[in-house]
Amino acid sequence: MGRGVTTLEARIAQAADGWRLDRALADAIPTLSRERLKALISSGAVTGPEGLARDPARKTPGGALFSIAVPDPTPAHNEAQDIALDIAFEDEHLIVIDKPAGLVVHPAAGNLDGTLVNALLHHCAGQLSGIGGVARPGIVHRIDKDTSGLMVAAKTDRAHEGLARQFKAHTIDRRYKAIVAGKVSTSEGTISTFLGRSSTNRKKMAVVREGSGKHAITHWRKLRQLREAALVECRLETGRTHQVRVHMASIGHPLLGDPVYGSTRPAHRALLATLNFRRQALHAAHLGFIHPVTSHALAFDSEMPADMQELFNKLIV
């Protein structure tokens, strides 16, 4: 056993003769998932009778002996980082933050630090609920990296559980402002669909058939018609991943600047380029809920951030 690495030995079962290497090793070492083994094989951590084995799909003979160098896990611990926060409300139980666009909510692959969680750990001196686990302390709900606006985080498990109950019961009042493309001919509407992972792109969400996704409901109303666009308010009855973005695109009104669910229309191309506006025009403008400990009704409003306000001003007819 080398420093920071544990070496495992695995003999391929005779019953696994001719299987793919990743499958055969997963059968021999049940504590490692097939995906984890696939990554280890590809990274050169697996050695067999013929030396390094780098192809997870290679056929493997029964009885062959393999050696796997498994790196010791890095501790799942988030750093507290002094990142400025715009705080709308705070007490000993919870904190409401007005998140800027560009700030990731919690650490994940590609964003291991510099997130809202890192900022909260510093600001709250570690006083965050543990229900979300080490990766997501205090996080009850999320808003996308490039969406701005209000979100609540829990400092105690009691607050976390109480807020989670309200989210599950759909009693949290969440209203977003969005600038969408096209002439919106009706004043309001409700979009009720099922949302799930896109079958063509796993990073995207899509409207799917009933039974293969989660029910999603968005109530929207037009606040102002703009030049080939409109400012709308979307009230979320459910809170699914990318819900507003997918729902508005599904009725022919994608969000301006959305790099995933919208394509820039000729009428807006020059303006978006001039303003260097490269995110979905979406802002969590209102958040209302019952305080999970004191039972007081709380409600918060946030003005559109400067970049979105500037885009709105330039689109006024």
Backbone hydrogen bonds, N-H to C=O, Kabsch-Sander energy under -0.5 kcal/mol:
donor,donor_aa,acceptor,acceptor_aa,energy
5,V,2,G,-1.6
6,T,70,V,-3.1
8,L,6,T,-0.6
8,L,68,I,-3.0
10,A,66,F,-2.9
12,I,10,A,-0.5
12,I,64,A,-2.9
16,A,13,A,-1.4
17,D,14,Q,-1.6
18,G,60,T,-3.1
19,W,16,A,-2.3
19,W,60,T,-0.5
21,L,58,R,-1.5
22,D,56,P,-2.0
24,A,20,R,-2.7
25,L,21,L,-2.7
26,A,22,D,-1.9
27,D,23,R,-1.7
28,A,24,A,-1.6
29,I,25,L,-2.6
32,L,29,I,-1.9
37,L,33,S,-2.4
38,K,34,R,-2.5
39,A,35,E,-1.9
40,L,36,R,-2.1
41,I,37,L,-2.9
42,S,38,K,-2.3
43,S,39,A,-1.6
44,G,41,I,-1.6
45,A,40,L,-2.5
47,T,67,S,-2.8
48,G,51,G,-3.1
51,G,48,G,-2.1
53,A,46,V,-2.8
54,R,52,L,-0.6
58,R,55,D,-1.5
60,T,19,W,-2.1
63,G,12,I,-3.0
64,A,61,P,-1.5
66,F,10,A,-3.0
67,S,47,T,-3.0
68,I,8,L,-3.1
69,A,45,A,-2.8
70,V,6,T,-3.4
70,V,68,I,-0.9
72,D,4,G,-3.0
77,H,75,P,-2.1
81,Q,79,E,-0.5
81,Q,118,N,-2.3
83,I,81,Q,-1.8
87,I,85,L,-0.8
88,A,86,D,-0.5
88,A,96,V,-2.5
89,F,96,V,-1.4
91,D,94,L,-2.3
95,I,153,A,-2.4
96,V,89,F,-2.9
97,I,95,I,-0.5
97,I,151,M,-3.0
98,D,86,D,-3.2
99,K,97,I,-0.9
99,K,149,G,-3.3
102,G,145,K,-2.5
103,L,100,P,-1.4
103,L,145,K,-0.5
104,V,102,G,-0.6
108,A,111,N,-1.7
111,N,108,A,-2.6
116,L,104,V,-3.0
117,V,105,V,-1.7
119,A,115,T,-1.9
120,L,116,L,-2.8
121,L,117,V,-2.6
122,H,118,N,-1.4
123,H,119,A,-2.8
124,C,120,L,-3.3
125,A,122,H,-0.8
126,G,121,L,-1.6
127,Q,124,C,-2.2
128,L,126,G,-1.9
129,S,154,A,-1.9
133,G,130,G,-1.7
136,R,132,G,-0.5
136,R,133,G,-0.5
138,G,129,S,-1.6
139,I,136,R,-1.6
140,V,138,G,-0.7
140,V,152,V,-0.7
141,H,152,V,-0.5
147,T,144,D,-1.8
148,S,282,L,-1.6
149,G,99,K,-2.7
150,L,284,A,-2.2
151,M,97,I,-2.1
153,A,95,I,-2.8
154,A,138,G,-2.6
155,K,93,H,-3.1
156,T,93,H,-1.1
160,H,156,T,-2.4
161,E,157,D,-2.8
162,G,158,R,-2.1
163,L,159,A,-2.6
164,A,160,H,-2.7
165,R,161,E,-1.9
166,Q,162,G,-1.4
167,F,163,L,-2.4
168,K,164,A,-2.4
169,A,165,R,-2.0
170,H,167,F,-1.0
171,T,166,Q,-2.4
172,I,166,Q,-0.7
173,D,288,G,-2.9
174,R,172,I,-0.9
174,R,236,L,-0.5
175,R,173,D,-0.5
175,R,286,H,-2.0
176,Y,234,C,-2.9
177,K,283,H,-2.9
178,A,232,V,-2.6
179,I,281,A,-1.8
180,V,178,A,-0.7
180,V,230,A,-2.7
181,A,254,P,-2.8
182,G,228,E,-3.0
184,V,182,G,-0.7
185,S,183,K,-0.8
189,G,220,W,-2.5
191,I,218,T,-3.2
192,S,190,T,-0.6
193,T,216,A,-2.1
194,F,208,V,-0.6
195,L,214,K,-2.8
196,G,206,A,-2.3
198,S,201,N,-0.6
198,S,204,K,-2.8
204,K,201,N,-2.0
206,A,196,G,-2.8
208,V,194,F,-2.9
212,S,209,R,-2.1
214,K,195,L,-2.8
216,A,193,T,-3.1
218,T,191,I,-2.5
219,H,235,R,-2.7
220,W,189,G,-3.0
220,W,218,T,-0.5
221,R,233,E,-2.0
222,K,187,S,-3.2
223,L,231,L,-3.0
224,R,231,L,-1.7
226,L,229,A,-3.3
227,R,315,L,-2.6
228,E,226,L,-0.9
229,A,226,L,-0.9
230,A,180,V,-2.0
231,L,224,R,-2.9
232,V,178,A,-3.0
232,V,230,A,-0.6
233,E,221,R,-2.7
234,C,176,Y,-2.8
235,R,219,H,-3.9
235,R,233,E,-0.5
236,L,174,R,-2.2
236,L,234,C,-0.6
237,E,217,I,-2.2
237,E,235,R,-0.6
238,T,217,I,-1.3
243,Q,240,R,-2.0
246,V,242,H,-2.8
247,H,243,Q,-2.9
248,M,244,V,-2.6
249,A,245,R,-1.5
250,S,246,V,-2.1
251,I,247,H,-0.8
251,I,248,M,-0.6
252,G,249,A,-1.7
253,H,248,M,-2.7
256,L,179,I,-2.7
258,D,255,L,-1.7
262,G,258,D,-0.9
268,H,265,R,-1.9
269,R,265,R,-1.2
270,A,266,P,-0.6
272,L,268,H,-2.7
273,A,269,R,-1.9
274,T,270,A,-2.7
275,L,271,L,-2.6
276,N,272,L,-0.6
277,F,272,L,-2.3
278,R,276,N,-0.8
281,A,256,L,-2.1
282,L,280,Q,-2.2
283,H,177,K,-2.4
284,A,148,S,-3.3
285,A,175,R,-1.2
285,A,283,H,-1.3
286,H,175,R,-1.9
287,L,300,F,-2.2
288,G,173,D,-2.1
289,F,298,L,-2.3
291,H,289,F,-0.5
291,H,296,H,-3.7
295,S,291,H,-1.8
298,L,289,F,-3.1
300,F,287,L,-2.3
302,S,285,A,-2.6
309,Q,305,P,-2.6
310,E,306,A,-2.4
311,L,307,D,-1.7
312,F,308,M,-2.5
313,N,309,Q,-2.6
314,K,310,E,-2.0
315,L,311,L,-1.0
315,L,312,F,-0.8
316,I,312,F,-0.7
316,I,313,N,-0.7
